[in-house]
Amino acid sequence: MIWTASNKTISGAILAVPFAADDVGKGVTFRMSAGTTHWSRVLTYLSPSSVILRDHTSLPTSSGTIVELILLDLGETHNYQDYLDEIASRLQDTANKLHEVPDRQNALARAVYKYSRDKPQFVNARVAGNGTQEYLLSSALGGLWVYGYTFIEEIEYPVGNRPRTILARDEWEEVDDGTAQDGSNRLLSFPGLTPTSSQYFKVKLGIQMNLPEIGEQNFPNTEENFTNITALAASMCCRRMAAFYANTSESSMSADVVNYGGQTGKYLQMAAQFLEEYNMNVFGQPDAPSGVRPAFVDVDLDFPASDEGDYLFHSRGTR
């Protein structure tokens, strides 16, 4: 199979079930001969062996050979608005106190960030050796490397051995020489090993999940991910609702038909239920394992739609 970057076309595919006209909109994940994995959706059906993919930041910028391809039936897919709608439906906001979309957007962004920490999405990047022991991470891994977030799970070297050769943890390290504070100087170092120009090493790394309001997400659009992210976001929103009702003045309560005092307890209970659902799905137990950061001490992300201040149980002074 051939990937042509200029027109985002897959051609020459020999599949057990050939491409068909109704594959438009379905997901495609494929691995290049260089070892990198990419993701997009079918934009146009051309023939049983050829399709054009939607533009996506995950797509390779250079043409090459595809060694593996999986076509996904995305009948269960969800767009950005579906996430917001599901969060709203979970909230049961009878008083309509969380009616502003930015509140749900901020909770959704925070939930995606935490979920990608709790259940990392991994990709593989194959890197050519250059006869040295050190490689600049921002150059070797390109856009996959996000300082302060991306982490290396394992390194295979040399690529091609069967069974695979996975380096021990003491055979590689990340090095920071202190010359920059933005991560642009961080190196991947192989003490005692020198990959040659004819060799490759493959880095398995956890990436930062991204769910943009417009465009394609960079992680599988599955019911599992949708359920887990919306459960966590709904839990965060319920904590905000509880804070609103807890801070409502008595005079406001007397003039409102809503039982604000009772609503505080209701939303705290709902927050706990949604968080337990999330923990059971992700960790297999009602509470997050020891060492996992609790969901409600994540500081507010720099998100353009956010107008949130301090949170109920972790004020700015305690962060």
C-alpha positions in Angstrom: 0.0 0.0 0.0 1.2 3.5 -0.8 0.6 6.7 1.0 0.8 9.9 -1.2 1.1 12.9 1.1 0.4 15.5 -1.6 -3.2 14.4 -2.1 -3.7 12.4 1.1 -4.4 9.2 -0.8 -4.0 5.6 0.1 -3.6 3.4 -3.0 -2.8 -0.2 -3.9 -4.5 -1.5 -0.8 -5.1 -5.3 -0.8 -7.6 -5.9 1.9 -9.7 -8.9 3.0 -12.7 -6.6 2.6 -12.0 -4.0 -0.1 -12.8 -0.3 0.3 -16.4 0.5 -0.6 -18.5 3.7 -1.2 -20.1 3.4 2.3 -16.7 3.6 3.9 -16.8 7.4 3.7 -16.6 8.8 7.3 -15.1 5.6 8.7 -11.8 5.8 10.7 -8.5 4.6 9.3 -5.5 3.9 11.4 -2.3 2.9 9.6 1.4 2.2 10.2 4.1 3.4 7.9 7.3 1.4 7.1 9.1 3.9 9.3 7.2 2.6 12.3 4.9 5.6 12.9 1.2 5.2 13.4 -1.4 7.7 11.9 -5.1 8.3 12.2 -7.8 10.0 10.0 -11.1 9.3 8.3 -12.1 8.4 4.8 -13.1 11.5 2.8 -13.6 10.1 -0.7 -13.9 6.6 -2.0 -12.0 6.1 -5.3 -11.8 2.4 -5.9 -11.8 -0.9 -4.0 -8.0 -0.3 -3.4 -7.9 3.5 -3.0 -9.4 6.3 -0.9 -8.6 9.9 0.0 -8.4 10.8 3.7 -9.5 13.9 5.5 -6.8 16.4 6.4 -5.6 15.7 9.9 -2.5 16.7 11.9 -1.7 13.0 12.5 -1.2 12.3 8.8 2.4 11.8 7.6 3.9 14.8 5.6 6.0 12.5 3.4 4.9 9.8 1.0 5.8 6.2 1.7 4.8 2.6 2.2 2.0 1.5 4.5 2.7 -1.8 6.1 -0.5 -2.2 8.1 -4.0 -0.6 7.9 -7.1 -1.0 9.9 -10.5 0.4 8.8 -12.7 1.2 11.7 -16.5 1.3 11.7 -17.1 4.6 13.4 -20.9 4.3 13.7 -20.4 5.1 17.4 -18.3 8.2 16.8 -19.0 11.4 18.6 -18.2 15.0 17.7 -17.3 17.8 20.1 -20.9 18.9 20.5 -21.9 15.3 21.4 -19.5 15.5 24.3 -21.1 18.7 25.6 -24.6 17.4 25.1 -23.8 14.2 27.0 -22.3 16.2 29.9 -25.4 18.4 30.1 -27.7 15.4 30.0 -25.9 13.9 32.9 -26.1 17.0 35.1 -29.9 17.2 35.5 -29.5 20.9 36.0 -33.1 21.7 37.0 -32.3 25.2 38.1 -30.3 25.9 34.9 -27.4 27.3 36.9 -24.7 25.7 34.6 -26.2 26.9 31.4 -23.1 28.6 30.0 -21.4 26.5 27.4 -17.9 27.7 28.5 -18.4 26.0 31.9 -18.9 22.6 30.2 -16.1 23.3 27.7 -13.6 24.0 30.5 -14.7 20.8 32.4 -14.4 18.8 29.2 -10.8 20.2 28.5 -9.8 19.3 32.1 -11.3 15.9 31.8 -9.5 15.1 28.5 -6.2 16.2 30.1 -6.6 14.0 33.2 -7.9 11.0 31.2 -4.9 11.1 29.0 -2.8 11.0 32.1 -4.8 8.1 33.7 -5.1 6.1 30.5 -2.3 7.1 28.2 -2.7 6.9 24.4 0.5 5.4 22.9 2.1 5.9 19.5 5.4 4.5 18.1 8.0 6.7 16.4 10.9 5.1 14.5 14.1 7.1 14.5 17.1 6.7 12.3 20.5 6.4 14.0 23.2 9.0 13.2 26.3 7.4 14.7 26.0 9.3 18.0 24.7 8.5 21.5 22.4 11.6 21.9 19.3 12.7 20.0 17.4 16.0 20.5 13.9 14.9 21.4 12.1 17.8 19.8 13.9 17.0 16.5 13.8 13.2 16.7 10.1 13.0 17.7 8.8 16.1 16.0 5.3 17.2 17.0 4.8 14.1 19.1 7.1 15.6 21.7 5.3 17.9 24.1 7.6 19.1 26.9 6.2 18.5 30.4 3.7 15.9 29.1 5.0 13.4 26.6 6.7 10.4 28.3 8.7 7.5 26.9 7.3 4.1 27.8 9.9 1.9 26.1 12.6 1.9 23.4 13.2 -0.9 21.0 16.7 -1.2 19.6 17.8 -2.2 17.1 14.5 -2.4 15.2 14.0 -5.6 13.3 15.1 -8.2 15.8 12.7 -11.1 16.4 11.9 -11.4 19.2 12.1 -7.6 19.7 14.9 -6.2 21.7 13.6 -3.8 24.4 16.2 -1.8 26.1 16.5 -1.9 29.9 15.6 1.3 31.7 19.2 1.9 32.6 20.3 1.7 28.9 18.7 5.1 28.0 17.9 8.3 29.7 16.5 11.8 29.2 19.2 14.5 29.7 18.6 18.2 30.4 21.8 20.3 30.2 20.1 23.3 31.8 20.6 25.6 28.8 16.8 26.1 28.2 13.7 25.9 30.3 11.2 25.1 27.6 12.4 21.5 26.9 13.9 22.4 23.6 17.3 21.3 24.9 16.3 17.8 26.2 18.1 14.9 24.8 17.6 11.2 24.5 20.9 9.6 25.5 22.1 6.0 25.1 25.0 5.4 27.5 27.1 2.7 26.0 25.1 2.4 22.8 25.6 4.1 19.4 22.9 3.6 16.8 24.5 3.7 13.4 23.1 5.4 10.3 21.9 2.0 9.0 20.0 1.2 12.3 16.8 2.4 13.7 15.4 2.6 17.3 11.6 2.8 18.0 10.3 4.9 20.8 6.9 4.1 22.3 5.5 7.3 23.9 2.4 8.5 25.6 0.9 11.5 23.8 -1.3 14.4 25.0 -4.8 13.7 23.9 -6.5 16.6 22.0 -10.3 17.1 21.5 -10.6 20.3 19.5 -13.9 22.1 19.0 -13.2 22.1 15.3 -11.2 19.3 13.6 -10.3 15.8 14.4 -9.3 14.4 17.7 -6.0 12.6 17.9 -7.2 9.5 19.8 -9.7 6.7 19.0 -13.3 7.9 18.8 -14.8 5.0 20.7 -17.7 4.6 23.1 -15.3 3.7 25.9 -13.3 7.0 25.6 -16.6 9.0 25.2 -18.1 7.5 28.3 -15.1 7.9 30.5 -14.4 11.5 29.5 -18.0 12.6 29.9 -18.3 10.9 33.2 -15.3 12.7 34.6 -16.3 16.0 33.1 -19.8 15.6 34.6 -18.3 14.9 38.0 -16.2 18.1 37.7 -19.3 20.1 36.7 -21.3 18.7 39.6 -18.6 19.9 42.0 -19.0 23.3 40.5 -22.8 23.1 40.9 -22.4 22.1 44.5 -20.1 25.1 45.1 -22.7 27.4 43.5 -25.5 26.2 45.7 -23.4 26.2 48.8 -22.4 29.8 48.3 -25.9 31.1 47.5 -27.2 33.5 50.1 -30.2 32.8 52.3 -32.1 35.8 50.8 -31.7 34.3 47.4 -32.9 31.0 48.6 -36.1 32.5 50.1 -36.9 34.1 46.8 -36.3 31.0 44.7 -38.5 28.0 44.4 -35.4 25.7 44.1 -34.2 24.0 47.3 -30.7 25.3 47.1 -29.5 23.6 50.3 -30.7 20.2 49.1 -29.2 20.8 45.7 -25.7 21.1 47.2 -25.9 17.6 48.7 -27.5 16.3 45.5 -24.7 17.5 43.3 -22.0 16.4 45.6 -23.5 12.9 45.6 -23.8 13.0 41.8 -20.1 14.1 41.5 -19.1 11.1 43.7 -21.2 8.7 41.6 -19.7 9.9 38.3 -16.2 9.8 39.7 -16.7 6.3 40.9 -18.0 5.3 37.4 -14.9 6.8 35.9 -12.6 5.1 38.4 -14.2 1.7 37.9 -13.9 2.0 34.1 -10.3 3.3 34.1 -8.8 1.6 37.2 -11.2 -1.2 37.9 -11.9 0.0 41.4 -14.1 2.7 43.0 -11.1 4.9 44.0 -8.1 5.9 42.0 -5.0 3.8 42.9 -2.4 5.1 45.2 -0.1 7.5 43.3 -2.7 8.6 40.8 -3.5 12.3 41.2 -7.1 12.9 42.4 -9.4 14.4 39.8 -10.3 17.5 41.8 -6.8 19.0 42.5 -6.1 19.6 38.8 -5.6 23.4 38.4 -7.6 25.2 35.8 -6.1 24.9 32.3 -5.3 27.9 30.1 -8.5 27.5 28.2 -9.9 30.5 26.2 -13.6 29.8 27.2 -12.9 29.4 30.9 -14.1 32.0 33.4 -13.8 29.9 36.4 -12.1 31.0 39.6 -11.1 29.0 42.6 -12.6 25.7 43.2 -14.6 24.7 46.3 -12.0 22.4 47.9 -8.7 23.6 46.7 -8.5 27.4 46.8 -5.6 29.2 45.0 -3.7 29.5 48.3 -3.6 25.7 48.7 -2.3 24.8 45.3 
